[in-house]
Amino acid sequence: MSTYKRAIFVLILFLTTGCSLYAGSPDLNVIPKAKALSLNGLYFAGNDGMNSVLSNPAALILQNSGYLEMSISDLIGQQEFKGDVQGLHKSFEEDHFTINGGFAWAFSPDLMMGISYQRAINYNVNWPFIAIQNSDSSSSIAAFDFYNRIIVNAASLTGAVRFGEISLGVSLNAYQVKQESAFPRVNPLWYDTSSVGAASYQFNYDEDAWTFGFNAGISYKVSDDMQLGIMTRSGYSADLSGTARSDMFYELDSVTAVKVDLSSKFEMPWVFGGGVVYNLLDNLKLNADFQYSLWGSTQKSINFKYNNSYWQNRLASSDSLTGSRGDKFTLNFNNTVDAGIGLEYLLTDLDLRLGYRYSQSPNSASTYSYFFPSVDQHWVSLGIGYKDENLSADLGLAYAFGVSKSIQNSKTGFNGTYDSDIVLPTITIRYAL
């Protein structure tokens, strides 16, 4: 490996691992591995090892040998909401890393299986929130947690088989779904002359569940210069259970419970996609990909149920400070389209990559809130890959420009302008067996 190639590789490594970046990305798309990320984030017809597990499992066999793989991702971003009433809000700056791994074994050139565990969804938006409240007799300033996190981890068993120029693949996925939320609620009694209790109270929700799904795909080698891939990933629903915590009703209404059992349901949509990889030149490849997600067929709201009737009744109203309801998060998602292209330039032991993807947000006008602020995005990406005898390393870095969205007729009261910036660095290391 020449000196200038080593310098390029080290520079990209520094950029993708050594930066202090904004964190908290409300993105419900599957997190791609490094090579796929740099080529638009979809890459259904191409070969990127364990990326195929939740993408197009038929592409797993394109690796042609068994391997061990590990990747590190840091889905990070900053959200912005400029409310007509609430003013300007920006999400916190922090970093959240995820580590993914798996291995694949080739029983023959035409039969391969893989086992993996990876972070599929890393939805996280976390707002700094200070409540300043005044009554006739007193004033209050207090800081609160205000976040929404939806984490999906996937344990997968994948198989792929090749029949001539056609490959078929299936992944069976066990999903661990976690949903955590925190928000404040106003105490109306505090505004009375007696100033009963605190001005506002913190609420924290923590739920999880296991559920199952699958995805399947086909890979077809049209010619020496063209490869096609199509995939579908099943929707799945999780019946979440956990706890809700707050001192509000204990202090104000003599309710003995400061923690109650909580349950809700969360759904992910069916997803369909397809792509092509075409050799423009011997050392230059073009890929184009399309994805359609049926978010419009999922639940219209997340409805929280408590094992305490007092909690259930008191939380069934919008909060005067934040506009949120404690018993329901409105979704009303729309179907979405993702489409992108990528270029890969092949050198002797280095590959250079560029990509672009347009990604729609599933949010409708009634969905936008502190909990669901995502907007449409333009993703641009770059990456570099190094390969040796048995070792390969891929580095990818993507940046998403948010498409500013103005909401003026929100039924939930979150009128204003939403925007975002997202950065996603990823490293993937693979060792051929």
C-alpha positions in Angstrom: 0.0 0.0 0.0 1.6 3.3 -1.1 2.2 6.2 1.2 -0.5 8.5 -0.4 -3.1 5.7 -0.1 -2.2 5.2 3.5 -2.6 8.9 4.1 -6.1 9.0 2.5 -7.1 6.0 4.6 -5.9 7.5 7.9 -7.6 10.8 7.1 -11.0 9.2 6.5 -10.5 7.1 9.7 -9.8 10.3 11.7 -12.9 12.1 10.2 -15.2 9.2 11.0 -14.0 8.4 14.5 -12.4 11.5 16.0 -15.0 14.2 15.5 -17.2 15.7 18.2 -20.6 15.7 16.6 -24.3 16.5 17.2 -26.3 13.6 18.5 -29.9 12.6 18.5 -31.4 11.5 15.2 -35.1 10.8 14.7 -34.5 8.4 11.8 -36.5 5.2 11.5 -34.6 3.8 8.6 -32.3 0.7 9.1 -28.7 1.8 9.7 -26.5 0.8 6.8 -22.9 -0.6 7.1 -19.9 1.5 5.8 -19.8 0.5 2.1 -23.5 0.6 1.6 -23.7 3.9 3.5 -21.1 5.6 1.2 -23.0 4.4 -1.9 -26.3 5.9 -0.9 -27.4 3.8 2.1 -29.6 1.3 0.2 -27.3 -0.7 -2.2 -29.7 -3.6 -2.7 -27.9 -5.2 -5.6 -24.3 -4.9 -4.3 -22.1 -6.9 -1.9 -21.5 -5.5 1.6 -21.4 -8.5 3.9 -23.7 -8.3 6.9 -25.4 -5.3 5.5 -27.4 -7.8 3.4 -29.1 -9.3 6.5 -31.7 -6.5 6.9 -31.4 -5.3 3.3 -31.3 -8.0 0.5 -30.2 -11.3 2.1 -29.7 -12.9 -1.4 -26.6 -10.6 -1.7 -25.0 -12.4 1.2 -23.7 -15.1 -1.1 -21.9 -12.6 -3.3 -19.1 -12.5 -0.8 -18.1 -16.0 -2.0 -16.4 -17.1 1.3 -17.1 -17.2 5.0 -16.1 -14.2 7.2 -16.2 -12.5 10.5 -17.4 -8.9 10.6 -17.7 -6.0 13.0 -19.0 -2.5 12.5 -19.3 0.6 14.6 -21.8 3.3 13.8 -22.7 6.7 15.4 -26.1 7.9 14.0 -26.0 11.5 15.1 -27.7 14.8 14.4 -29.2 18.0 15.6 -32.9 18.8 15.4 -34.4 22.3 15.3 -37.9 23.5 16.0 -38.8 27.2 15.8 -42.3 27.3 17.3 -44.7 30.1 16.6 -45.3 30.2 20.4 -42.5 28.1 21.9 -39.6 29.9 20.2 -36.4 28.3 19.0 -35.4 24.8 20.3 -32.3 22.8 19.4 -31.6 19.2 20.5 -28.6 18.3 22.7 -25.0 17.6 21.5 -23.8 14.2 22.5 -22.6 10.9 20.9 -24.2 7.4 20.9 -22.1 4.6 19.4 -23.5 1.2 18.3 -21.4 -1.9 17.8 -22.7 -4.7 15.4 -21.2 -8.0 14.5 -21.8 -11.4 12.9 -20.2 -14.2 10.9 -21.1 -16.1 7.7 -20.1 -19.6 6.7 -19.9 -20.9 3.1 -21.0 -24.5 3.0 -20.3 -24.5 -0.7 -19.9 -21.8 -3.4 -23.7 -21.9 -3.8 -24.8 -22.1 -0.2 -24.1 -19.7 2.7 -25.5 -18.9 6.1 -24.9 -16.1 8.5 -25.7 -15.1 12.1 -25.6 -11.5 13.3 -26.6 -9.1 16.1 -27.0 -5.5 15.2 -28.7 -2.2 15.9 -31.4 -1.9 13.3 -33.1 1.4 14.4 -31.5 4.1 16.6 -34.2 6.8 16.8 -33.2 9.4 19.4 -34.2 13.0 19.9 -33.3 14.7 23.2 -34.2 18.4 23.9 -32.9 20.7 26.6 -36.0 22.0 28.3 -36.3 24.7 30.9 -39.8 25.7 32.1 -40.2 29.3 33.3 -43.6 29.8 35.0 -45.1 32.7 36.9 -48.2 32.9 39.1 -49.6 35.9 41.0 -47.6 35.1 44.1 -44.5 33.2 42.9 -42.3 32.1 40.0 -40.5 28.9 39.1 -37.6 27.9 36.9 -36.9 24.2 36.5 -35.1 21.9 34.0 -36.6 18.7 32.7 -35.7 15.7 30.6 -37.5 15.8 27.3 -36.7 12.9 24.9 -38.1 10.2 22.7 -36.0 7.0 22.0 -37.0 4.0 19.9 -34.3 1.4 19.8 -34.5 -1.8 17.8 -31.9 -4.5 18.0 -32.0 -7.4 15.6 -30.7 -11.0 16.1 -30.8 -12.6 12.7 -30.3 -16.0 11.0 -29.7 -15.6 7.3 -29.4 -18.1 4.5 -28.7 -17.6 0.8 -28.5 -20.1 -2.1 -27.4 -19.7 -5.7 -29.0 -21.3 -8.8 -26.8 -20.3 -11.7 -27.2 -16.6 -12.2 -30.0 -16.2 -9.6 -29.5 -16.1 -5.8 -32.3 -16.3 -3.2 -32.0 -15.3 0.4 -34.1 -15.1 3.6 -33.4 -13.6 7.0 -35.3 -14.6 10.1 -35.1 -11.7 12.6 -35.8 -11.5 16.4 -36.3 -7.9 17.3 -35.8 -6.3 20.7 -37.8 -3.1 20.7 -37.3 -0.4 23.4 -39.2 2.8 23.7 -38.2 5.5 26.3 -39.8 8.9 26.7 -39.5 11.7 29.1 -41.5 15.0 29.3 -42.8 17.6 31.8 -46.4 18.4 32.6 -47.8 21.6 34.2 -49.5 21.6 37.6 -52.6 23.8 37.1 -53.1 24.1 40.9 -49.7 25.9 41.2 -51.2 28.9 39.5 -53.8 29.3 42.3 -52.9 31.7 45.1 -52.2 28.7 47.3 -49.4 27.5 44.9 -50.1 23.9 45.6 -47.1 21.6 44.8 -44.4 22.2 42.2 -45.1 24.3 39.0 -44.4 21.3 36.7 -43.6 17.6 37.1 -41.3 15.1 35.3 -42.8 12.0 33.6 -40.6 9.0 32.5 -41.8 6.1 30.3 -39.7 2.9 29.8 -41.0 -0.1 27.8 -39.6 -3.0 25.8 -40.6 -6.2 24.1 -39.4 -8.9 21.7 -41.0 -9.6 18.4 -40.2 -11.3 15.1 -40.1 -10.6 11.4 -38.3 -11.6 8.2 -36.9 -10.2 5.0 -36.3 -11.9 1.7 -34.5 -11.0 -1.5 -33.5 -12.0 -5.0 -30.2 -11.3 -6.7 -29.8 -11.7 -10.5 -26.6 -11.5 -12.5 -27.9 -10.2 -15.8 -24.4 -10.1 -17.4 -20.8 -9.6 -16.4 -21.5 -5.9 -16.2 -24.9 -5.8 -14.5 -26.3 -7.1 -11.2 -30.0 -6.7 -10.1 -31.4 -7.0 -6.6 -34.9 -6.8 -5.1 -36.0 -7.2 -1.5 -38.9 -7.0 0.9 -38.8 -6.6 4.7 -41.8 -7.6 6.7 -43.6 -5.2 9.0 -43.7 -6.2 12.6 -45.5 -5.0 15.8 -44.3 -5.1 19.3 -46.6 -5.2 22.4 -44.5 -3.1 24.7 -44.7 -3.2 28.5 -42.8 -1.4 31.3 -43.4 1.4 33.7 -44.3 5.1 34.0 -42.9 7.2 36.8 -43.9 10.6 38.2 -44.5 12.2 41.7 -47.2 14.5 40.3 -50.3 12.6 41.4 -48.8 11.4 44.6 -48.1 14.9 45.7 -51.2 16.6 44.4 -54.0 14.0 44.6 -52.8 11.6 47.3 -52.5 8.8 44.8 -50.1 6.2 46.3 -48.5 5.2 43.1 -45.4 7.1 41.9 -44.7 4.2 39.4 -47.4 2.3 37.5 -47.3 -0.5 34.9 -47.5 0.8 31.4 -48.2 -0.9 28.0 -48.5 0.3 24.4 -48.0 -1.0 20.8 -45.4 0.1 18.2 -45.4 -1.0 14.6 -42.8 -0.9 11.8 -43.9 -1.0 8.1 -43.5 -3.4 5.2 -40.6 -2.2 3.0 -40.0 -3.0 -0.6 -36.8 -2.1 -2.6 -34.8 -2.7 -5.7 -31.5 -1.7 -7.2 -28.9 -2.3 -9.9 -25.1 -2.2 -10.0 -23.6 -1.6 -13.5 -20.0 -1.6 -14.6 -19.5 1.7 -16.5 -15.8 0.8 -16.9 -13.5 -2.0 -15.7 -12.8 0.0 -12.6 -15.9 2.2 -12.2 -19.3 1.0 -11.0 -22.6 2.8 -10.8 -25.4 1.7 -8.5 -29.0 3.0 -8.3 -31.6 2.1 -5.7 -35.2 2.7 -4.8 -37.2 1.9 -1.6 -40.9 2.2 -0.7 -42.1 2.0 2.9 -45.7 1.5 3.8 -45.8 3.7 6.9 -49.4 4.8 6.0 -50.6 1.2 6.9 -49.2 1.4 10.5 -50.9 2.6 13.6 -52.2 6.2 13.7 -51.0 6.8 17.3 -49.1 5.2 20.2 -51.7 4.7 22.9 -50.4 4.3 26.4 -52.4 2.2 28.9 -51.8 2.3 32.7 -52.9 -0.1 35.4 -54.1 2.9 37.4 -57.4 4.5 36.3 -56.5 7.8 37.9 -53.3 8.1 35.8 -55.3 7.1 32.7 -57.9 9.8 33.2 -55.5 12.6 34.2 -53.2 12.1 31.3 -55.9 12.2 28.6 -55.5 15.9 27.9 -52.9 18.2 26.3 -50.4 19.8 28.5 -50.6 23.7 28.5 -46.8 24.0 28.5 -45.6 21.4 25.9 -48.8 20.6 24.0 -48.2 16.9 24.4 -50.6 14.3 25.8 -49.5 11.8 28.3 -51.8 9.0 27.1 -51.1 9.2 23.3 -48.4 10.2 20.8 -50.0 11.1 17.5 -48.4 9.4 14.4 -50.6 9.5 11.3 -47.5 8.5 9.2 -47.5 8.6 5.4 -45.9 6.1 3.0 -42.3 7.1 2.1 -39.9 6.9 -0.8 -36.1 6.7 -0.7 -34.1 6.9 -3.9 -30.3 7.2 -4.5 -27.3 6.6 -6.7 -23.6 5.8 -6.0 -20.3 5.6 -7.7 -17.4 3.3 -6.8 -13.9 3.7 -8.3 -11.7 0.6 -7.9 -7.9 0.9 -7.4 -5.5 -2.0 -6.7 -6.1 -2.2 -3.0 -8.3 0.8 -2.3 -11.9 1.6 -3.4 -13.2 5.2 -3.5 -17.0 5.8 -3.2 -19.6 8.6 -3.5 -23.3 8.5 -3.0 -26.5 10.5 -2.9 -30.0 9.6 -1.5 -33.3 11.5 -1.1 -35.2 10.3 1.9 -38.8 11.2 2.8 -40.0 11.6 6.4 -43.1 9.6 7.3 -44.4 12.6 9.3 -47.7 14.1 8.3 -48.7 17.6 9.4 -50.4 16.2 12.5 -47.4 14.1 13.5 -44.8 16.9 14.0 -43.9 17.5 17.6 -41.0 17.4 20.0 -41.3 13.6 19.9 -41.4 13.3 16.1 -39.6 16.2 14.4 -38.0 14.5 11.4 -38.1 16.2 8.0 -37.2 15.1 4.4 -33.5 14.8 3.8 -30.9 15.0 1.1 -28.0 12.6 2.0 -24.6 13.0 0.5 -21.9 10.4 1.3 -18.4 9.3 0.7 -16.2 6.4 1.7 -13.1 4.4 1.2 -12.3 0.7 1.3 -9.1 -1.2 1.8 -8.6 -4.9 1.1 -5.7 -7.2 1.8 -5.4 -11.0 1.5 -8.0 -11.8 4.3 -8.7 -8.4 5.8 -10.9 -5.6 4.5 -11.9 -2.3 6.1 -14.6 0.1 4.9 -15.1 3.6 6.2 -18.2 5.7 5.4 -19.3 9.2 6.2 -22.7 10.6 5.3 -24.3 14.0 5.9 -28.0 14.7 5.6 -29.3 18.2 4.8 -32.8 18.6 6.2 -35.6 20.0 4.0 -37.1 22.7 6.2 -40.8 22.1 6.9 -43.3 24.7 8.1 -46.4 23.4 10.0 -49.2 25.9 10.5 -52.3 23.8 11.0 -51.2 21.2 13.5 -54.0 19.8 15.6 -51.5 19.1 18.4 -50.4 22.8 18.7 -46.8 22.3 17.5 -47.0 25.0 14.8 -43.7 26.3 13.6 -40.7 25.3 11.4 -38.7 22.1 11.7 -35.3 21.4 10.3 -32.3 19.0 10.9 -28.7 18.1 10.2 -27.5 14.5 10.6 -24.0 13.0 10.4 -23.5 9.2 10.2 -19.9 7.9 10.4 -19.5 4.1 10.1 -16.5 1.7 10.2 -16.8 -2.0 9.1 -14.0 -4.5 9.5 -14.2 -8.0 7.8 -11.9 -11.0 8.0 -12.3 -13.8 5.4 -12.2 -17.3 6.9 
